[in-house]
Amino acid sequence: MRRSLREATVVFTCLLLAGPPLASPALADEKEKASFVITMLKTAGTSAAGKGAELAVTAIAGLIYDSNCTAPELSQGDRYICDILGSVSGRSDAAWKAKVDKRLEDISKKLDVLTRGQEAIARELQQTHKTMELEFDQAAQKVQATRAISTIEGVWKKYQAELRPGSNPTKAEMIEFATNIVKEQKLDAALQNLNVALTTKVMDGQPMLRYPLYKWRELKGFSNFRFEGQDVYDFAEKKFMEFRIHQEKAYVMYLWAATVIESKCQLEKAQECRPKLPVSTVAFKRDFERYTAEQLQVFNAAVDWLLLSYGNPHLARPQDPVPPRFEDTVARANFLTASILAPAGKGMWGRVFAMGEAWDGTLQMNCGGKALTVKPALHYTVPAEGNLRYATGQNRDCGPLDWWISTLGNAVYDEVRFSDQWKVFHYSLPDAGVGACTVAEKLPARGVMPWVQGGTAVVQVKTADGRSFPFGSFLGIQRAGGQYALSSGAIWKADPPIHLENNNPGGGRAPDGVLKYTFKNSLVETTGHPAGPWLGILSAGRGEFRAKNSRINIADKIAAWMDKPIRFPEGSGAALNLVQDGNCKNLCRNGDDSGTTLLAYDVENNDSGEQKGHLSGGVAIYLYPDHTATRGRAAGQGILIERHYRSQGTRESAEVKEAFQAGTVKTSPGKLYYLNFLVDFFVETEGKGLDATTWMYRVKLTPQQLFLSKK
């Protein structure tokens, strides 16, 4: 192959020089061969006359390159010749480009794989980082709890060994061991430290009884409004009982040791035999009862916090702040509480979620046919951190929630305040026997309980260790808020719709264009919708030439208002929030997917010279001291969406279809406010010369949710 390459090149060069073929010289080595061929090629390139010769050089050099230079193995001299041939013919550039393109393609494929892998790793690192951060923050509590539990378990092993059946320790041995427990092992301090780790936020760490639920919520985030964390509750409950077992061991051992020492002194009646106990048996029992109450409160508060954060506190039913399947988890938590507090925890146990200061927690109940006035046995606060994902599409907390009272003491709520804390009241009726046990909706002082779990009763239950006792659970919600409270007792009224066409707003001659409607629909429904009336207008058509021009103008207005006045005693303002329903009713045309549209227009202002196109349109939901509906009054008082232009001669269009809208409301403590709805539109347009003009506008308020929040 190497000799044919050299010979082919020599023959090719001689042909180009119009000379006779030369015999291949017997060159000494590869370097000389290559130099000879290069010289011949250079001569050919400079001696061949005309463009034709240049093209011939390129073509034939390419043929020789293709047939001789594509082998994977070439000598140093042949490789040098091939480089020259490739350069003359352009083949080397093409080969280089092909190699580069293939390499880039290979790199691109690998980069795609790497990118996907990098994204996956980033997600894992983010989750791992969050997990590690949570674990790091929790380190202080874990260290303290581990140290306390290690002390307790170490003493427990010795306790079992010293006092095992048949061991028969002497009096001196018992006193020595008891003294070691209370003085050296300091079980009272270990128990105190463990209680701190279980119930107290230390630095950035969570109380250990709250931590499993907190970690689950932090890592999982919001997925939906149905609480699906029964497994994490089950885990948290088992961890709580594991900690309780450690504490029960310490309780038994310390009381035994303290009793041994106290008994010795009582028997001997010797002043000098009284060693000073770190904590007396009476004080120790009192401390243990306090630890138990604190732990039950922290655990139950963590359960309530987690479950409430998966509810939707803004919907139309009073029970919506709690997610579906909530009652079963609460019943389990109530049963756990009753079991730990037995015998005081027997009978009926329940809890009520409330807000604000207007109610002290007193209930009216009827158990076994007996009417009872019941006060809470336990109460605490829980952060208000409801889910706004459904309304806004964002996984974030609500912040302060609205809570309402009825100034008339009924179910019509007309006074609103805000709080960032839930109040949870627990109730215990240890004497309630088996049978129905209900909570009255009427509160003892004033007002009503918006929602109470139905069908509650006390039944006979058995524990895992064979004990049997009567137990029942109930749940209530005293907080009225969200859409439920806002729309409670409301009667909606609508002003007569206004429709004007080719009117004379400026006092001059009315427009001359001929109106040809394609669509002319309106929507006015003041009943049948929990979040408020549904209002809207769809207008579309042509303005055709008549007399002097094709100019037209059209105006539509629909207003509705709620007759219930609303008070804001705190006077610090609020935010009005709207979630638009996607139902088009009769305001969407075939193939139109603009169900959530609030405002849209498409107007053909095609007289660029005259520029007589004018438009002003808006939709509003707002609070104002009266119900005279104007967009000017809506400004700064709720949700106002406007679009307008002046003196346009070109086609103009816009659309606002974001389902979630919010606007601030200015409030004063001494004023009454009414909820107003408004859709309002005006358009004026004109074709050029004899040309027609076209228009379309749609304004629509179809609230699915409407509620107040803290601004």
SULRA-V208733 format. One record per helix or strand of 3 or more residues. SS is the DSSP state (A for helix, B for strand). FROM is the first residue (numbers start at 1). TO is the last residue. If there is no record, write none. Layout:
ss = <SS & SS>
from = <FROM & FROM>
to = <TO & TO>
This chain:
ss = <A & A & A & A & A & A & A & A & A & A & A & A & A & A & B & B & B & B & A & B & B & B & B & B & B & A & B & B & B & B & B & B & B & B & A & B & B & B & B & B>
from = <2 & 30 & 50 & 76 & 91 & 139 & 171 & 187 & 208 & 230 & 271 & 281 & 318 & 326 & 347 & 363 & 370 & 378 & 389 & 401 & 415 & 421 & 435 & 457 & 468 & 482 & 492 & 498 & 514 & 534 & 552 & 574 & 599 & 613 & 631 & 637 & 651 & 660 & 672 & 693>
to = <16 & 47 & 68 & 89 & 137 & 162 & 185 & 199 & 220 & 268 & 273 & 308 & 321 & 341 & 354 & 367 & 374 & 383 & 392 & 405 & 419 & 429 & 439 & 462 & 477 & 487 & 494 & 501 & 525 & 544 & 562 & 580 & 604 & 624 & 634 & 648 & 656 & 665 & 685 & 709>
